[in-house]
Amino acid sequence: MAVFMIHFLICNAFISGIIGILFLIKWIFKKCLSSRMQYNLWFLLLALLAVPFIPSHIFRHPQIFSWFDYLKYSLASDPCTTIIKAAITEPTNMIDWMNDFTLSVDSDASPVTGYLLFGIWVMGILWMFLLSIKSLFRLYRLEQSALPLQNREVQKLYHCCLDEMKIHKWIPVYSTAFLTTPVFTGVLRPRIFLPLHLISDHNMSDLRYIMLHELQHYIHKDSIAIVLMNLARIIYWFNPLVWYAMKAMCNDREIACDTSVLNMLAEESYRDYGNTLINYAEKVSHIHILFTASLSGNKKQLEKRILNIASYKKPSFTKKLRSIGSFTLTAILLLGFTPFISTDAVESSHYKWAPPVNGTSYIDLSTRFGEYDGSFVLYDLNHDSWSIYDVEHATLRVSPDSTYKIYDALFGLEEGIITSGDSFLPWNGERYPYDAWNADQTLQSAMASSVNWYFQSLDEKLGHARIAEYLQEIEYGNEELSDGLSSYWIGSTLKISPVEQVELLICLYHNSFGFNPENVNAVTEAIRLFSSDGITLYGKTGTGQVDGQNRNGWFIGYIETTDNTYFFATNIQAETDATGSNATEITMSILSDMNIWQSQTAAR
């Protein structure tokens, strides 16, 4: 919750900017958008206000197409070739090819602040909720004190209004002495309250206009909008721009209802409708009962409505088209912001990957992963085909941890900090928790024992600017190393997805980077884990440990056989026990099930 709160506040900065953009758009398109369309724009904002509480992947349009691909292949393809059901057998005779050493990093100190802010936010919500309950109780007392409409002449007029608007449901009307303005309320039980002084004045023309206006709220389901608006005020109680936007939405709602009434009237009746507002402007006062829509408003709001009535002309077909077009363009623009205001998206992003339509299989490996969240990605070089388990996690960018050392070593070799013939770096004497780290290292030994200080030394010599250039050159994940050279790839800012890991391994295999072939060969030799009987396994593990708990496990690499090459990446995530070693076991069991790797081969 602490992390969510920090991200939620960041999202509010984006939301505030979007509100500003929305007001600007309304001003630009004020001559194109009808009053109803201007009001409908606010529903786009209400939808955006819900985004921070919805997982970000729902809004990633490329991923939606992946879901369609999944359905297409799972329903139409041969299940023997497309969906691989993992056998429920445990791998045997696994060999500990590589030490999976890691150091714990501390979680950000921000949770303390986050929890404090979260507590303040919840307290504000509770206070707003209590105010809402108080308002609902006031509404309940109002209904208890009100009487059904008694005046027969007004009743007859009301029936005519229902018929005129083609409303077949009976909407109860009550009279009350405790209101000075007409009020419409109720989602499940819609009803109208009329002040006694309006009925006693007995101006039938004015009453007709008032009733038509209030019934427009029913026609357009404004009660639901009112509930959503008040919910937005409760959740975003701390954001003044949200409150200002909701106030503007209320004003636009009344103008939209005015326009809807005018659409029903003859042009010569427009003046009379406007005079109704003017006549009652001094007799009514603006009320503050939540979950209601009232005819009243402050002086400025009423002036705006009267000016709208005075200048109103029934829209032509061309203007209606312009209005729809302007609204559509605005909707596309505003909804395009959805990925940026998701709290999930603030924390992590997905790789925007469009899988090949004719070369991607979605496989079920849930029995292998068990309680772990994660994914498995396999690329078959000869058949140019992908096999993917859990495409959502396969495109989710997470910390690379020690798997990044493959490319860190490559950068060091390219810069000449180490060479294929001389990769020796002396131990600085600092004591580490692993004996293998407390010694001089070469690239081979540092990669085998995943010696952090060796690669951190390379980073120090490379420098921030040069590393950034290399990350951009090979397009490594999000290319972000803002957290410092000592930790950017260890549970920090640099992130990469399993799909990208495989793509980079393919590039490494073919040397698509255009690096020195000798340097590429030095790195691949450093990650060679096993070679026998025409099969060679290359790989690197990675474990992300936070606050002493192993939460992120990697195993990436490729297998060369006599007639094919297979590239793979497995990532597992959990609150504990998500290690590179466990990711390795899962990977090798899957590869064994797919007849790419034989456990007995490793046992020899």
N, C-alpha and C positions, 0 to 999 in steps of 0.2 A: 504493500500500500504506500510505503514511503517513496519508492521509486515511481509508482504511478502518479503520485501527487506532484513530484518534480516535473515529470513529463506533461502532466495535465496543465500545469501553469505555463509551460513552454507552448503548448497547443493553444492556450488562450491568447498568446501574443499573435499567433497566426489568425485566430478567430477574429480578434479585434481588427486586424488588417483587412480581413474579408468583409467585415461589416462596413468598413470605410469604402471598400471597392463597390459593395452593393449600393450604398448611397450615391456614389459617383455614377454608377450605371443607371440608376433610377433618374438621375438628373439628365444624363445624356439622352436617354430614351424616353423622356417624359412626354414627348409629342407622338411617339410611336406606340407606347404601351397604353392600353386601356386601363381604366381604374381597377377593374377586376384583375388584370394581369399584374399590375403593380402590387396589388395585395398578395397575389399568388407567389410573387418573388420571395416573400418572407417565409413561405413554407420550405423553400430551398435552404434558407438559413436554419430553420428548425431541424431539417435533416442533417445539416452540417454540425449542429450543436450536439447531435447524438453520436457523431463519428468517434470522438475520443474514447467512447465506452464500447466500441466494436472492434474486433481484431482487424488489423490492417490488411491482412491478405485478402479479405473480402473485396477490397477496392482495387486490387491489382488486376487491371484488365487483361494483361497477357496471361495471367494465371487462370483466368476464367476460361480462356481458350484451351488451356491444359486440361481443365476438367472435362471439357467437351471431347478432347482427344481421348481422355481416359475412358469415358463412356463408350466412345466409338470403338475403341480397340477391345475393351472388355466384353462388349456385346457382340461385335461382328467378327472378331478374329478367332483363329483356331486356338483354343485354350491350351493346347499342348505346346504351342510355340510362343504364345504371348504372355500367359500368366503362369508363373512358376511358383508352385506351392512348396514352401520350405518344409523339408522332412523334419520330424520332431526327433532328431538324434543329435547327440552331443559330439563335437569334434574329438577325435582321439589322437594321442601321440603328438600333441602340439609341442613345438619347440620354442623356447624363449630366445628367438633370434636376436632381439634387441632390448636393452634395458629401457624401461619406461619411467625415467626419473623426471620429476618436476618439482618446482617450488611453489608454495602457496602465495597467492597475492591477497591483500586485504580488500574487502569491498569498500566502495566509496564511502566517505564520511557523511555524505549527503543524507543517508537515511534518518539521522537524528533531526536534521532540519525538515526532512520530508515528513516524518511522523508528526512533528510539531505543526507543520502546515496542514497536514491531513486532519489533525485534531481540530484545528481552527475551522477548516472547511466543513467538517461534519457538524460542529457546533452551530455554525451559520445555517446549515441546512435544517437542523432541528428547530432553530429559532424561526426560520421561514415557514417550516411545516406547522409550527404552533400558530403562527399568524394565519395560515391558510385554514386551519381548523377553526380558529376564532371567526373568520369570515364565513365559513360554511355554517357555523352555528348561528351567525347573524342572519344568514339567508334562510335557515330553518325557522327561526323565530318570525321572520318576515312572512313566510308561507303560512305559519300557524295563525298569524293575526289577520291574514288576508281572507277575503270572501270571494266566492265565485261571482263573476259579472252578473249583476241583477237587472240592469237597464235593458229592457226588451228592444228598444230602438237601436242601441249600440250592439246588442247581441245579433240583431238582424244584419247590421252593417258588417259585423265580424264574419258572419257566414258568407256574405257576398265576397268579402276579401279572400276567404279560403277558396271559394269557387273560382274567383278571378285568377288566382295563382295555381289552380288545379292541385290543391293540397287535399288529399282524401283522409288523412289522419286528423283526428280531433286534437287540437292544441289548446289546452285549458287556458282561460284568461281569468285573472284575479284582479280585484280592485283593492287598494290599500291606501291608508292615510299616512303611512310611514315612508313613502317615496315621493319625490318631486319630479321624477323622470320615468318614462317607460323602461322596462327591463325585460330582456329575454334570457332565460337560463335553462339548463338541463340537457344532459346527453341522452340518458335513457328515458327521462320523463320531461320532455320539453314543455315549457309553460311561459306565459307572458304575464307580467304584473303592470297594471296601469294605475297611476296616481288618481285619487278621487277628484282632484281639482280639474283634471283633463276631462273626466266624464261629466262633471257638473257644468263645465263651460259649454258642453253640448254642441261644439262646432263639428258637424258631421264630416265636412270636407277635410278638416285637419285630422280628425280621428282616423279617417280612411287612410290618409297618407302615413300616419304614425303606425297603424296596423300593418300596412303593406311593408313598411320598413322593417318592423320587428319580425315579420314572417320571412323576410329575406334571410335573416340569420338562420332560420330553420332550414330553408331551401338549400343553403350553402354549407350546412353542417358546421356553423361557426362555434357551436358549443365544444366540439372536439378540438378545434383550433385554440379555443380559450384555455382548455385544460393543458394542452401542450405548451402554450405560452407561459402559463403559471408554473408549469414544471420547469421550464427553462429559467424562469426567474429564481426558483428555489435552488436549482443546482448551480447556477451561475450568479449567485447572490452578490459575489464580490466583484463582478465585472460590470462597470457602469455602462459600457458600450452595449452590452447585451440588454440591459434594462432600457436604454435609450432606443434600441432597435425594436424591442417589444412594445414600447409606447408608440413608436411610429407605425408599427403593425396594427395597433388598435385604431389609430387615426385612419389608416388606409382601409381598414375593414369597414368603417362607417361610410367612407366615401364610396367604396365599392357597392355597399348596400343602397346608398343614395342613387348611384348610377343604375343599378338594377331596377329600382323603382321607376326612374325616369324612362327606362326602356319600355316600361309597360304603359306609360302615359302618352297622351297626345302632346304635341309641342306646346300648345297653348296652356297646358297645365303645369309646365315647368315653373313658371313664376309663382303659381299658387303653392307648389311644393316648397319652394325656397322661402316663401313668406311664412309657411308653417314653422320652419326652423327659427325664423326671425321672431315670430310671435311668441314662441315658447322659450326663446333664449334667456329672457329675463325671469321667466316663471320657474325654470328648472335649474338645478344645481348639479354639478358633477359629483357623482357618488364613487366610493371606493370599496365596492363589494367584489371580491374576487369571484371568478367563474361566472360572471354575468356580462352581457353586452347591453349597453344602454344608449339611448338616443342622444344623451347629453354629452357635453365636453366643455373644455375651457373656452374662453372667448376666442383665442387664436385658432383653435381647431374648428370652431363653428364658422369663423370667417372663411377659413380655407374651404369648408364644405359648401358654403353659400356661393363663393366664387366659382367653384367647380360646377355647381348647378346653373349659375348664370351663363357660363360659357359652354355648357353641354350641347353637343349635337350627336344625334344617333350615328354610330360609326358606319362607314361604307364597307363594302366587301373588301376593298383594297386595304383600308385601314385595319380591318380585322386580320388580314394576312400579315401586314407589317407587325401588328401586335404579337401574333403567334410566333413569327420569325424572330423578333427581338427577344421574346421570352425564351425561346429555344436556345438561341445563342448565349444568353445569360446563364441558362441552366447548365449548358455544356461547360462554360467557363468556371462557374462556381463549383460544380460537382468535380471538376478536375482537381480541386484543392483537397479532396478527401484523403489521399494518401499522406498529405503533409500535416493533417491535424489529428491523426490517430496516435494515441499514446504508445501503441505498439510500434508504430512506424518510427517514432522518435527514438526508441531504444534500439531498434534493429531494422534493417531494410532487406528486401529480397532482391536477388539477381533477376533482372528482367530477361528471361530466357524463353525463346520460342522453340520448343522441341520439334525436330523434324517430323512431319506428318506421317511419312511412310517408313520411318525408321526408329520409332520409339515404342517400347513395351512397358506397361505398368504392372509391376509384379507384387505379389502379396508375400511379405516376409515377416508378418507380425509375430509369428511363433518364434522366430529367431531373435527379434528385438525385445520380446517380453515386455517388461515394465519401462524400458527405455523409450524416450522420444528420440527420433532420429531418422536417418535415411541411408540408403545404399544406392550408389550410382555405378553402372558398369558400361563401358564403351567397347564394342567389338570392332577392332580395326578392319578386319577383312570384309565384314558385312556392313560396315558403316552404320551400326545400329546401337541404340541406347536401351538399357534396361534400368528401370527406376522404381525404387520403393519409396513411397511417401514424397510425392513431388513438392509438397509444401515445404518440408524440411530440406529437401534437396536443393531448393533455391534460397533457403534462409541463410543469411550471412552471419557467421559467428566467428569467434576468435580462432585463428589458425593454430595457436600455441606452437608446439615444437615442429609441426609440419612445415612451418615457414622457413626452417633452417635449411631446407633444400635450396631455396632461392637466395637466402642470405649468403650461403656459401658460394653460390654462383656469382653473386655480385662482388664478393671479396676476391674471387679468382679473376674476374674480368678487370678489376681495378689493380691487380697485381699485388694486393696485400698478402695473399698467399698464392702459391703456384701448385700445379699438379705434382711437381717434383719436390717441393718444399712447403708443406702446409703447417710446419711446426710453430706453436705459440707456447711460450713458457707460462707456467702457473704463477700467479701473483702472490701466492702464499696465504691468501684468505681461505679460512676453513669453511667447507661446505658440508651439508649433512650426508653427502654420498662420497664414499672413499674414491670412487672412480673419477670424481671431479677434482680431487685434491692431488693433481699431478699434471705434468706437462702434457700437451695434447697435440695430435695431428688431426686433420680433417676426418680421417677414418675413425679414430678413437672418439673424437668429439661427437660425431654423428651417431656412432654406436651407443654411446652412453648419454646422448642428448645433453651435452655439457653447455649449460646456458652461458657461462662466462666467456667461453670461446667465441660464440657468435655475437655476444655483446661487445667483445673486443673488436670484432670485424666492423660492427656498426659504428663504434667510436672512430675508427679510422676512415670509414666511408663518409661519415658526416650526414647530417639531416638532408641537405639539399640533394646530394647524390643518390641517397636511398629513395627519395621522393621521385627523382627522375627515372630510376630503375623500375619502381612500382608502377609508374605511369606507362613506361615503355612496354612492360609485359602485361599491363592491365590486371594487376593483382588485386582482386576483390574490390573493396571500396577505396583503396589507395590512401588510407588515412593513417598517419603516424604522428598525430598531434600530442600524444601523451608522453613524449620523451623517448630517447633512443634506448633506454634500458628496459622498457616495458611495453612498447607499442604493440608487439605481437603476442604478449602474454596476458590474455584475458582483458584486453584494453581496446584501443580505438581501431586497430587494423582488423578487418573482418572479411571473411570469404565463405562462399557456399560450397557444398560438395560438388555441384555441377562445375563450378569454376575450377575447383581443384583438379578434376578430371581433364578439363579443357587445357589447363596449364601443363599437366603431365604429358598430354598429347603433343603440345608445342615443344616441351623439353625433349621428348623422344625424337621428334623430327628436327629439332633445333630451329624452330620457326622464329626464334628470337634473333637469329643471326649472330649468336655469340661464338666465341672461339670453340671449335669442336673439341679441342683438348680439355678445355674447362668443363664443358658439358659432360664429357666422358668421366672426368674426375669426380663430379657430383654423382653421376649414376653409379659409379663404382662404390662410392661411399654409402649409398643406400641399397646396395645389392645384399640381399639377406640369404638367398639360397640359390644354388645352381647344381643341377644333376639331371642326367638322363634326358637331355634336350629341353628342360624346363628351367627357367630362371625367374626368381621373384625379386622384385625391387619394391621397397616400401619404407615409410616413415610413420611412426606413431606420434601422437601428441596428446597431452593431458592438461586440462585446465583445472587448476585447483584454486578455489576461492574460500577464504576463511577456514582452511584446513579440510575442505570437502571437495572431492573430485566430481566436478559438475559437467565437464566437457571432454569427450574422448574421441580421438581421430585415429584412423588408419587409412593411409592413401598409398597408392603405388600402381604397379603394373606387372603382369606376368607375360613373359615371352615363351612361347612353345615353338616347336619345329615348324608349325604352319600358320600361327596366328599370334596376335598380341592383344591382351585385354587390360584395359585401364580401369581402375576402381577407386572409389572413395566412400568410406563409411564414417558417419558421425553419430555419436550417441550423446544424449543429454539427460541428466537426472540431478536430483538434489545431492546424491552421494553415489560413489562407486561407479561413476562414468569415467573410465580410464581408457588410455590407448590400448592397454593389454586386453581389456574386455572387448573393445572395438575390433581388435585383431582376431580374437576368437570368433566373434560373430562373422567377420569377413571371410575367414578361411572355411568356416562351416558352410556359408552360402556358396562360395566358389566350389567347394566339394560337391554340394548338391547339384550344381550346374555342370559338373564334370569338367571343370576348368582346372581344378586342383585336386590332387589325390592325397589324402592324409598320409597314406603309407609311403608316399614319395618323400615326405619330410622326415619320416621316421628312419629312413635308410642312412 
